[in-house]
Amino acid sequence: MANLDFLFNPKSVALIGASADTKKYGGWTAKNMVDHGYTGDLYFVTRSKNEYIFGVKTYPTILDIPDPVELALVAVPIPYCCETIEQCGKKGVKAAIIVTTGFGEAGEEGQEIERQVVAMARKYNVRLMGPNCMGHYSADMKLTTSIIELEPGPISLVLQSGNLAIDLNNESKKRNLGYSKWATIGNQKDLRFHEFVEHIRDDEATKVLMLYMEGLRIESAEDGRNFMEKAKSTVVKKPVCALKIGHSQAGARAAASHTGSLAANDAVFDAALKQCGVIRIRESQDFLNVAEAFANCPLPKGNRIAIMTDGGGHGVMATDASEQAQLEVPVLSDTTRAELATVLPSYCPMKNPVDLAGPERDLWGFDHVTRMLLEDPDIDGLVIVGLLGGYADLSEEFAELEMAVSRSMVERIKKSGKPVTMHSIYRNANPDCLKIFRENGIPVYQSVESAVMAMGKLYQYSRIKQRLAEAKNAPQIEVPESGAATARKVIEKVRANDRTVVLEHEARDLLAAYGFNQPLYRMAPSADDAVAAWREIGEPVAMKIVSPQIIHKSDAGGVKLNLDSQDDIETAFGEIMAAARAYDNGAELTGVLVMPMAPAGLECIIGGICDDTFGPTVMFGLGGIFVEVLKDVSFRVAPINGTEAREMIEEIKGYPILEGTRGQAGGDIEALADTLQRLSVLMATQPDIAEIDLNPVFVHEKGISFVDARIILHQQAQDNEL
């Protein structure tokens, strides 16, 4: 278990590089540390002659401090960092935060100094945060090691960007949002995301954990999987949301150059976040919108929302946004519509969205309708959109009335226990009536879409918690030890022949060991063997060249179809061999693979890759144009359970085709899910496998058949098994 008490609850802290000049980083930070009122023992280390800085006694080095020091904040020029860390180690410091820049993110010279600093820290068992970071904050200890002035609150934030930290804090203050734990982790040369996630998991003061991620610093795929494991265990207790940037190729390069992070395939990263229940945020402007909702609102029991508006346009906008947020805007019950008719004019349509249509004649309509909608058992949440907050501009009487109505609405909302999000075009002006809502935990947003999106994220998290609970009973594929041992022998044979390409008959032997359902197949080194195989199969066959050097068989003329006589077989064998020699005169021709013709079906692709960040990963998609042009594929980190396999299949855009459309029969979804699970177990338990490609896979009404199976091994044998 990651215990970061030495960071967030240290008994003593030393700032190395303190200054009395607040124009310097060491001075700015020193004053901020004093102003926050840290409850432990604080020491300043400086080369200046000042005996005290901001009332704190100074020392020439950390070794001169007479008392133990648990945490050091290092704010010295980069040439002095290694020596400073050595002194910290000799002092018995448990952790050091390095805010100095110019390390691995700045080029080769910085990388070399970074390596020296890390090696020195490891020598003395000093944990490092950073370098190239902007410090941290702990509300419990009133401790900050940053230049940023922070307020306590229910949000915890872990991020890599100092500039974004400043930006988010400025906006947080406008919203009266505060933090329990806050950390900028920079280059992640030691302490990494998963350790912060695990520590904050058990922080009762944190209602939501927000992450800004440019990438995970990895030394092996275990680091990525550690993040998934810790994130999933945290999501069970509280929502975890991530703004992951670098999803474009150019963005990934920029992220790597900024922090030295190795950007992963974004599709795989996205799948990993989804698997462990982390809510991904796509737009930076949504980051605090989501945090504000989770910090204040209860979770909805379902996705059925009511919309209340004082103008039709805003109501339509909210309804449109609801679909994207996976929220339902249901028809109101007869009882609720009858109640609405008692307070709304007859010309108002008694439907959802509820349009108050000129509420200035009686602002109490907002209050009455709020009560009626929240008391409806078929409504899980309420989104209020429009002009509330601006009626005070009409007159002093309206100003007083709007305040009274707002107070009453707040009490009804609290009593209901249901989530409510609001939009007001006056939000940025922050009039007094909107302050009432915000001070009572009802978020108010500038855009209609943000108010609906926030409600959607609340529902998304409630579904995530339900899914993770159900996953404990999800079906799992178990492969007997004998099957795994058989597969290992196949791989050892390939290695013994100094190959990384697994020939197709070997690939099918390997798949058979893991229980993949496939038709009879035979390896035929000669034409006579091919004829014997055809007779054994007893139906029209396909023949394919088998050669370590020929991967794309069709390109080499190495495939013959619909062969159903001895003459067909013998002729085809000769033609395949001749074409293969013409394609690659030096290729080793092992023979042909003989197998039955696959019946027609819906074309799909199933594959496995070894991702740099998360390790073995599986992929699924429809074949043909869907994968080649539309990139309609889904990923999961292996191994997966039955529920995750179904989710992979159902989330592709072409899923309705698999279900069956326009009179066409649907495909065997269960057989697909079984194959995906088996492939994931194979990838996870045979670390030598770098890539698997089953393409095309034909899905039938009953069962599936994969026409081609390609497996590639890593260049070097892999010892670790995930």
C-alpha positions in Angstrom: 0.0 0.0 0.0 1.3 3.5 -0.9 1.6 5.5 2.2 2.6 9.1 1.3 2.3 10.5 4.8 5.9 11.7 4.4 4.5 14.0 1.7 1.0 14.9 2.9 1.4 14.6 6.7 5.1 15.3 7.5 6.1 16.3 11.0 8.8 18.6 9.7 9.7 20.3 6.5 12.8 22.1 5.2 12.9 24.5 2.3 16.3 24.3 0.7 16.9 27.5 -1.3 14.8 29.9 0.8 15.1 33.6 0.2 13.8 36.8 1.8 13.1 38.1 -1.7 9.6 37.2 -2.7 10.5 38.0 -6.4 12.6 34.8 -6.3 11.0 31.3 -6.3 12.6 30.5 -2.9 11.2 33.6 -1.4 7.7 33.4 -2.9 7.4 29.8 -1.7 8.8 30.6 1.7 6.3 33.3 2.4 3.5 31.1 1.1 4.5 28.3 3.4 4.4 30.6 6.4 1.1 32.2 5.4 -0.6 28.9 5.1 0.3 28.1 8.7 1.9 24.7 8.4 1.3 22.9 11.7 4.6 21.0 11.8 8.2 22.2 12.3 9.4 24.4 9.5 13.1 25.1 8.6 14.7 27.3 5.9 18.0 26.5 4.4 19.8 29.4 2.6 23.2 30.7 1.7 22.1 34.3 2.6 23.2 35.9 5.9 19.6 36.2 7.1 19.2 34.5 10.5 15.4 34.5 10.1 13.2 34.6 7.0 9.6 35.5 7.6 10.1 34.5 11.2 11.6 31.1 10.4 15.1 30.3 11.6 17.6 29.6 8.8 20.5 27.2 8.4 23.4 27.1 5.9 22.7 23.4 5.0 20.1 20.8 5.9 22.8 19.0 7.9 23.0 21.9 10.3 19.4 21.6 11.4 19.5 20.1 14.9 16.2 18.2 14.6 15.0 15.5 12.3 13.6 16.5 8.9 11.0 14.4 7.2 10.4 16.3 4.0 12.6 18.6 1.9 11.6 21.1 -0.7 14.5 21.6 -3.1 14.5 24.9 -4.9 18.2 25.3 -5.8 19.8 25.7 -9.3 20.2 22.4 -11.2 24.0 22.1 -10.7 23.5 21.9 -6.9 20.6 19.4 -7.0 22.6 16.2 -6.7 24.7 17.5 -3.8 21.5 18.7 -2.1 19.9 15.3 -2.4 23.0 13.6 -1.0 22.8 15.9 2.0 19.1 15.1 2.4 20.0 11.4 2.4 22.6 11.8 5.1 20.1 13.8 7.1 17.6 10.9 7.0 15.0 12.8 4.9 12.2 10.5 3.8 11.2 12.5 0.7 12.3 15.4 -1.4 10.2 17.6 -3.8 12.4 19.1 -6.6 10.8 22.1 -8.1 13.9 22.9 -10.2 13.5 22.7 -14.0 15.9 21.9 -16.8 16.2 18.1 -16.2 15.0 15.3 -18.6 12.5 17.6 -20.3 15.3 19.9 -21.4 17.7 17.7 -23.3 20.7 15.3 -22.9 22.6 17.4 -20.3 19.5 17.7 -18.2 18.8 14.0 -18.6 22.3 13.1 -17.3 21.9 15.3 -14.2 18.4 13.8 -13.7 19.9 10.3 -13.7 22.6 11.3 -11.2 19.9 12.9 -8.9 17.7 9.8 -9.1 20.7 7.5 -8.4 21.7 9.5 -5.4 18.1 9.5 -4.0 17.9 5.7 -4.4 21.3 5.3 -2.7 19.8 6.9 0.5 16.2 5.7 0.1 14.9 9.2 -0.4 11.6 9.3 -2.3 11.4 12.0 -5.0 8.5 14.0 -6.3 9.3 15.7 -9.6 11.7 17.2 -10.7 10.2 20.0 -12.9 7.1 20.3 -10.7 5.3 23.1 -8.7 5.1 21.5 -5.3 2.1 20.1 -3.4 -0.6 21.0 -0.8 -2.2 19.2 2.2 -5.2 20.8 3.8 -4.9 18.7 6.9 -1.5 20.0 7.7 -2.0 23.5 6.3 1.1 22.7 4.2 2.0 24.0 0.8 5.3 23.7 -1.0 4.1 25.7 -4.0 3.9 29.4 -4.9 0.1 28.9 -5.4 -2.3 30.0 -2.7 -4.8 27.2 -2.1 -8.0 26.8 -0.2 -9.2 23.6 1.6 -12.1 21.7 0.1 -13.3 18.3 -1.0 -11.4 17.9 -4.3 -8.0 16.3 -4.7 -5.9 17.0 -7.8 -2.8 15.3 -9.2 -1.3 16.9 -12.4 1.8 17.3 -14.4 1.5 20.9 -15.7 2.4 23.8 -13.5 0.8 26.3 -15.8 -2.5 24.4 -15.7 -2.2 24.2 -11.9 -2.2 28.0 -11.8 -5.1 28.3 -14.3 -7.2 25.7 -12.4 -6.6 27.4 -9.1 -7.6 30.8 -10.4 -10.9 29.4 -11.7 -11.4 27.3 -8.5 -11.4 30.4 -6.4 -14.2 31.9 -8.5 -16.3 28.8 -7.8 -15.4 28.6 -4.1 -13.8 25.2 -4.8 -11.0 24.0 -2.5 -8.6 21.0 -2.2 -7.8 18.3 0.3 -4.7 17.0 -1.5 -3.0 18.7 -4.5 0.2 17.6 -6.2 2.1 18.5 -9.3 4.3 15.5 -10.1 6.4 16.8 -13.0 8.7 14.2 -14.6 7.6 11.3 -12.3 11.2 10.1 -11.9 10.2 8.3 -8.7 6.8 8.9 -7.2 4.2 8.2 -9.9 0.5 8.6 -10.6 -0.6 5.3 -9.1 1.0 6.0 -5.7 -0.9 9.3 -5.4 -4.1 7.6 -6.5 -3.7 4.9 -3.9 -2.9 7.3 -1.1 -5.8 9.6 -1.9 -8.2 6.6 -2.1 -8.3 6.5 1.7 -8.5 10.2 2.3 -12.0 10.7 3.7 -11.9 14.5 3.0 -11.6 13.8 -0.7 -14.9 13.5 -2.5 -13.5 13.4 -6.0 -10.0 12.8 -7.4 -9.1 14.7 -10.6 -6.1 13.8 -12.7 -4.4 15.8 -15.5 -2.3 13.3 -17.4 0.2 13.8 -20.2 1.4 10.2 -19.8 2.4 7.6 -17.4 6.1 7.3 -16.7 6.9 3.6 -17.3 9.8 1.2 -17.0 7.6 -1.8 -17.8 4.0 -2.5 -18.5 3.7 -3.3 -14.8 3.6 0.5 -14.2 0.6 0.9 -16.4 -1.2 -2.0 -14.8 -0.3 -0.7 -11.3 -2.1 2.5 -12.3 -5.2 0.5 -13.4 -5.2 -1.6 -10.2 -5.0 1.4 -7.9 -7.4 3.5 -9.9 -10.0 0.7 -9.9 -9.8 0.3 -6.1 -10.2 4.0 -5.7 -13.2 4.3 -8.0 -15.1 1.9 -5.8 -14.8 4.5 -3.1 -15.0 7.8 -5.0 -15.0 9.1 -8.6 -11.7 9.5 -10.4 -11.7 11.7 -13.5 -8.9 12.2 -15.9 -8.1 14.8 -18.5 -5.7 12.8 -20.7 -4.0 14.9 -23.4 -1.8 13.9 -26.2 -4.6 12.0 -28.0 -3.4 13.3 -31.4 0.0 12.3 -32.8 1.3 15.9 -32.6 -0.2 16.2 -29.1 1.6 13.0 -28.0 4.9 14.4 -29.3 4.3 17.7 -27.4 3.5 15.8 -24.2 6.6 13.7 -24.5 8.9 16.7 -25.0 7.3 18.6 -22.1 7.7 16.0 -19.4 9.6 13.2 -20.9 6.5 11.0 -20.7 6.2 8.1 -23.2 2.8 8.6 -24.7 0.8 5.4 -25.2 -1.5 4.5 -28.0 -4.5 6.8 -27.1 -7.1 4.2 -28.0 -5.5 1.7 -25.6 -5.1 4.4 -22.9 -8.7 5.3 -23.3 -9.7 1.6 -23.0 -7.6 1.2 -19.9 -9.2 4.2 -18.2 -12.6 2.8 -19.1 -11.8 -0.6 -17.7 -10.7 0.7 -14.3 -13.7 3.1 -14.1 -11.8 6.4 -14.5 -14.1 9.0 -16.2 -12.2 10.5 -19.1 -12.7 14.3 -19.7 -12.0 15.3 -23.3 -12.1 19.1 -23.0 -10.1 21.3 -20.6 -13.1 23.5 -20.0 -15.1 20.5 -18.6 -12.4 19.7 -16.0 -13.6 21.9 -13.1 -17.3 21.6 -14.3 -17.1 17.9 -13.6 -15.1 18.4 -10.3 -17.7 20.9 -9.1 -20.6 18.4 -9.7 -18.9 15.5 -7.9 -17.8 17.7 -5.0 -21.4 18.8 -4.4 -24.1 16.6 -5.9 -25.5 13.2 -4.8 -25.5 10.5 -7.5 -28.7 9.9 -9.5 -30.3 6.5 -9.2 -31.0 6.4 -13.0 -30.6 8.5 -16.1 -34.1 10.0 -16.3 -33.9 13.8 -15.9 -36.4 16.6 -15.9 -35.5 19.9 -17.5 -37.0 23.2 -16.2 -36.5 26.3 -18.3 -38.0 29.8 -18.7 -37.5 29.8 -22.5 -38.1 27.2 -25.2 -34.7 27.5 -26.9 -32.7 26.6 -23.8 -35.0 23.7 -23.2 -34.4 22.3 -26.7 -30.7 22.8 -26.3 -30.7 20.9 -23.0 -32.7 18.0 -24.6 -30.3 17.7 -27.5 -27.3 17.7 -25.0 -29.0 15.0 -22.9 -28.8 12.4 -25.7 -25.0 12.9 -26.0 -24.7 12.6 -22.2 -26.7 9.3 -22.3 -29.5 10.9 -20.3 -33.2 10.3 -20.9 -35.8 13.1 -21.0 -38.9 11.0 -20.2 -42.6 11.8 -20.6 -43.9 13.2 -17.3 -46.4 11.1 -15.4 -50.1 12.0 -15.5 -49.9 13.0 -11.8 -47.0 15.4 -12.3 -48.6 17.0 -15.4 -51.8 17.5 -13.4 -49.9 19.2 -10.7 -48.1 21.4 -13.2 -51.4 22.5 -14.5 -52.3 24.0 -11.2 -49.4 26.5 -11.2 -48.6 27.1 -14.9 -50.8 29.1 -17.4 -53.0 27.0 -19.7 -50.9 27.9 -22.7 -47.8 26.2 -21.3 -47.3 22.6 -22.6 -47.3 20.3 -19.6 -44.4 18.3 -20.8 -40.7 17.6 -20.3 -38.8 20.0 -20.7 -41.1 22.2 -18.6 -41.2 25.7 -20.0 -42.4 28.3 -17.5 -43.1 30.7 -20.4 -42.7 34.1 -18.9 -42.2 33.4 -15.2 -41.8 37.1 -14.3 -45.5 37.2 -13.7 -44.9 34.9 -10.7 -41.3 33.9 -9.9 -42.7 31.4 -7.3 -43.4 29.2 -10.3 -39.7 28.2 -10.3 -40.1 26.9 -6.7 -43.4 25.1 -7.3 -42.2 23.4 -10.4 -38.9 22.4 -8.7 -40.9 20.7 -5.9 -43.2 18.9 -8.4 -40.4 17.5 -10.6 -38.2 16.4 -7.7 -41.1 14.6 -6.0 -41.9 12.6 -9.2 -40.5 9.1 -8.5 -39.8 8.6 -12.2 -37.4 11.5 -12.3 -33.8 10.9 -11.1 -32.3 14.4 -11.5 -33.2 18.0 -12.5 -31.4 20.4 -14.9 -32.5 24.0 -14.6 -31.6 26.2 -17.6 -32.3 29.8 -18.6 -32.4 33.3 -17.0 -32.6 32.7 -13.3 -30.2 35.1 -11.7 -31.2 38.0 -14.0 -34.7 38.9 -12.7 -33.2 41.1 -10.0 -32.4 43.6 -12.8 -36.1 44.3 -13.4 -36.7 46.0 -10.1 -35.8 46.0 -6.4 -39.0 44.1 -5.7 -37.9 41.4 -8.2 -34.5 41.3 -6.6 -35.9 40.5 -3.2 -38.4 38.0 -4.6 -35.7 36.2 -6.6 -33.6 35.8 -3.4 -36.6 34.4 -1.5 -37.5 32.0 -4.3 -33.9 30.8 -4.6 -33.7 30.1 -0.9 -36.9 28.0 -1.0 -35.7 26.1 -4.1 -32.4 25.3 -2.3 -34.3 23.8 0.6 -36.5 21.7 -1.7 -33.4 20.4 -3.6 -31.6 19.4 -0.4 -34.7 17.6 0.9 -35.1 15.6 -2.3 -31.7 14.0 -2.2 -31.6 14.2 -6.0 -28.9 15.9 -8.0 -29.6 19.3 -9.6 -27.4 21.2 -12.0 -28.1 24.7 -13.2 -27.3 26.9 -16.2 -27.7 30.7 -16.1 -26.6 33.2 -18.7 -25.8 35.4 -15.6 -23.4 32.9 -14.1 -20.3 34.9 -14.7 -21.8 38.0 -13.2 -22.5 35.8 -10.1 -25.5 37.7 -8.8 -26.6 37.2 -5.2 -29.3 34.7 -5.9 -26.9 32.4 -7.8 -24.5 32.6 -4.9 -27.2 31.0 -2.7 -27.3 28.0 -5.0 -23.5 27.6 -5.2 -23.0 28.1 -1.5 -25.4 25.2 -0.9 -23.7 22.8 -3.3 -25.8 23.3 -6.4 -23.4 24.0 -9.3 -24.2 26.7 -11.8 -22.7 26.6 -15.2 -22.2 29.2 -18.0 -23.5 26.9 -20.8 -26.5 24.6 -21.1 -24.3 21.8 -22.4 -22.1 22.0 -19.3 -25.0 21.7 -17.0 -26.3 18.6 -18.8 -22.8 17.1 -19.2 -22.2 17.4 -15.5 -25.4 15.5 -14.8 -24.4 12.9 -17.3 -21.0 12.4 -15.6 -22.9 11.9 -12.3 -25.0 9.2 -13.9 -21.9 7.7 -15.6 -20.2 7.2 -12.3 -23.2 5.6 -10.7 -23.2 3.1 -13.6 -19.5 2.5 -13.2 -19.9 1.6 -9.6 -22.7 -0.8 -10.5 -20.5 -2.3 -13.3 -17.5 -2.8 -11.0 -19.7 -4.5 -8.4 -21.2 -6.8 -11.0 -17.8 -7.6 -12.5 -17.0 -9.7 -9.4 -19.4 -12.3 -10.6 -18.6 -11.9 -14.4 -17.8 -15.1 -16.2 -14.0 -15.9 -16.5 -12.2 -18.1 -18.9 -9.8 -20.5 -17.3 -7.3 -22.4 -19.3 -5.9 -25.6 -17.8 -2.2 -25.8 -17.0 -1.8 -28.5 -19.7 -3.1 -26.0 -22.3 -0.7 -23.3 -21.3 2.2 -25.8 -21.3 1.3 -27.0 -24.8 1.3 -23.5 -26.0 4.7 -22.9 -24.4 6.1 -25.9 -26.2 4.9 -24.4 -29.6 6.6 -21.1 -28.7 9.8 -22.9 -27.7 9.9 -24.8 -31.0 9.6 -21.5 -32.9 12.4 -20.0 -30.8 14.5 -23.1 -31.4 14.2 -22.5 -35.1 15.4 -18.9 -34.6 12.1 -17.4 -35.7 9.7 -14.8 -34.5 7.0 -15.7 -37.0 4.7 -18.5 -35.9 3.6 -20.5 -38.9 -0.1 -20.8 -39.3 -0.4 -24.4 -38.4 1.7 -23.7 -35.3 -0.5 -20.7 -34.5 -3.6 -22.9 -34.8 -2.0 -25.5 -32.5 -1.3 -22.7 -30.0 -4.9 -21.4 -30.2 -6.3 -25.0 -29.9 -4.3 -25.3 -26.6 -6.4 -22.4 -25.3 -9.7 -23.9 -26.3 -10.4 -21.9 -29.4 -13.1 -23.5 -31.5 -11.8 -24.0 -35.0 -12.3 -26.5 -37.9 -10.1 -29.4 -38.8 -6.8 -28.3 -40.4 -3.8 -30.2 -41.6 -0.3 -29.3 -42.5 0.7 -30.8 -45.9 4.5 -30.8 -46.9 3.7 -32.4 -50.3 0.9 -32.7 -52.8 0.2 -36.3 -51.7 -0.2 -35.0 -48.1 -2.5 -32.3 -49.3 -4.7 -34.9 -51.1 -4.8 -37.0 -48.0 -5.8 -34.0 -45.9 -8.6 -33.1 -48.4 -10.0 -36.7 -48.2 -9.9 -36.6 -44.4 -11.7 -33.3 -44.2 -14.3 -34.6 -46.7 -15.5 -31.2 -48.2 -14.2 -28.4 -50.4 -11.0 -27.0 -49.0 -8.7 -24.0 -49.1 -4.9 -24.3 -49.3 -2.4 -21.7 -48.1 1.3 -21.4 -48.4 3.3 -22.0 -45.1 6.6 -20.1 -45.0 8.4 -18.1 -42.3 9.3 -15.4 -44.9 5.8 -15.0 -46.5 3.4 -13.3 -44.2 0.9 -11.9 -46.7 0.0 -15.1 -48.4 -2.5 -13.7 -51.0 0.1 -11.2 -52.2 2.4 -14.1 -53.0 -0.3 -16.0 -54.9 -0.1 -18.5 -52.1 -3.9 -19.1 -51.5 -6.2 -21.4 -53.5 -9.9 -21.8 -52.7 -12.8 -24.2 -53.3 -10.7 -27.2 -54.1 -12.8 -30.4 -54.3 -10.9 -33.1 -56.3 -7.5 -34.8 -56.4 -6.7 -32.9 -59.7 -7.6 -29.6 -58.1 -5.5 -30.3 -55.1 -2.4 -31.5 -57.0 -2.6 -28.6 -59.5 -3.1 -26.0 -56.8 -0.2 -27.3 -54.8 2.2 -26.9 -57.7 0.8 -23.5 -58.5 1.2 -22.3 -54.9 4.8 -23.5 -54.7 5.7 -21.9 -58.0 4.1 -18.6 -57.1 5.8 -18.6 -53.7 9.3 -19.2 -55.3 8.6 -16.4 -57.8 7.6 -14.1 -54.9 10.6 -14.8 -52.8 13.2 -17.1 -54.3 15.0 -17.5 -50.9 11.9 -18.3 -48.9 11.7 -21.5 -47.0 8.6 -23.3 -48.3 7.4 -25.7 -45.5 4.2 -26.8 -47.4 0.6 -25.8 -47.4 -2.2 -25.6 -44.8 -5.3 -27.5 -45.8 -8.6 -26.6 -44.1 -12.4 -26.5 -45.0 -13.8 -23.5 -46.8 -15.3 -21.1 -44.3 -19.0 -20.4 -44.8 -20.0 -16.9 -45.5 -20.6 -14.6 -42.6 -20.2 -11.0 -41.3 -16.5 -10.1 -41.5 -14.7 -9.0 -38.3 -11.2 -8.7 -37.0 -9.9 -9.8 -33.7 -6.3 -9.1 -32.6 -3.9 -8.7 -29.8 -0.9 -6.4 -29.3 1.6 -5.6 -26.6 1.2 -2.0 -25.6 4.2 -0.1 -24.2 2.2 1.3 -21.3 -0.3 -1.4 -20.4 1.1 -4.6 -21.9 -1.0 -7.3 -23.5 -4.1 -5.8 -25.1 -7.0 -7.1 -27.2 -8.8 -5.5 -30.1 -12.1 -6.1 -31.9 -13.8 -4.5 -34.8 -15.9 -5.1 -38.0 -13.7 -6.0 -40.9 -13.3 -4.4 -44.3 -14.1 -0.6 -44.6 -15.1 -0.4 -41.0 -11.6 -1.1 -39.7 -9.6 0.2 -42.7 -11.3 3.5 -43.2 -13.6 4.2 -40.2 -11.3 2.8 -37.6 -14.3 1.3 -35.8 -12.5 -0.8 -33.3 -12.4 -1.3 -29.5 -9.6 -2.2 -27.1 -9.2 -3.7 -23.7 -6.2 -4.5 -21.5 -5.9 -8.3 -21.1 -7.2 -10.4 -19.5 -10.8 -9.6 -19.8 -14.0 -11.1 -18.3 -17.2 -12.0 -20.1 -18.8 -8.6 -19.3 -15.8 -6.7 -20.7 -15.9 -8.8 -23.8 -19.5 -8.0 -24.4 -18.8 -4.3 -23.8 -16.0 -4.4 -26.4 -18.4 -5.8 -29.0 -21.4 -3.5 -28.1 -19.4 -0.3 -28.1 -18.4 -0.3 -31.8 -20.5 1.8 -34.1 -21.2 -1.2 -36.3 -22.7 -3.2 -33.5 -26.3 -3.0 -34.9 -25.0 -4.9 -37.9 -23.9 -7.7 -35.7 -27.3 -7.7 -34.0 -29.0 -8.1 -37.3 -30.7 -5.3 -39.4 -33.2 -5.1 -42.2 -34.2 -8.7 -42.1 -30.6 -10.0 -41.9 -29.9 -12.5 -39.2 -27.7 -11.5 -36.3 -24.3 -13.0 -35.5 -23.3 -15.2 -32.6 -22.3 -12.6 -30.1 -21.6 -15.2 -27.4 -19.1 -17.0 -29.6 -17.4 -13.7 -30.3 -17.2 -12.9 -26.6 -15.8 -16.3 -25.8 -13.1 -15.9 -28.5 -12.1 -12.4 -27.2 -11.8 -13.8 -23.7 -9.6 -16.7 -24.8 -7.4 -14.4 -26.8 -7.0 -12.1 -23.8 -6.0 -14.9 -21.6 -3.5 -16.2 -24.2 -2.0 -12.7 -24.5 -1.8 -12.3 -20.7 -0.3 -15.7 -20.0 2.2 -16.1 -22.9 4.5 -13.0 -22.6 6.5 -14.0 -25.6 3.6 -13.1 -27.9 4.0 -9.6 -29.4 1.0 -9.7 -31.8 -1.9 -11.8 -32.8 -4.1 -11.2 -35.8 -7.2 -13.2 -36.6 -8.4 -11.6 -39.8 -10.8 -12.1 -41.2 -13.1 -13.6 -38.7 -16.5 -14.6 -40.1 -19.4 -14.4 -37.6 -22.3 -16.8 -38.3 -25.7 -17.2 -36.8 -24.1 -20.1 -34.8 -20.4 -19.9 -34.2 -17.5 -18.1 -35.8 -14.6 -19.1 -38.1 -11.3 -17.3 -38.5 -9.8 -17.7 -41.9 -6.3 -16.6 -41.1 -4.3 -16.7 -37.9 -1.0 -14.8 -37.5 1.1 -14.7 -34.4 4.4 -12.8 -34.0 6.8 -13.2 -31.1 8.9 -10.6 -29.4 12.5 -10.5 -30.7 13.7 -11.6 -27.3 12.2 -14.1 -25.0 10.1 -12.5 -22.2 10.5 -14.0 -18.7 7.8 -12.1 -16.8 4.3 -13.4 -16.9 1.5 -10.9 -16.1 
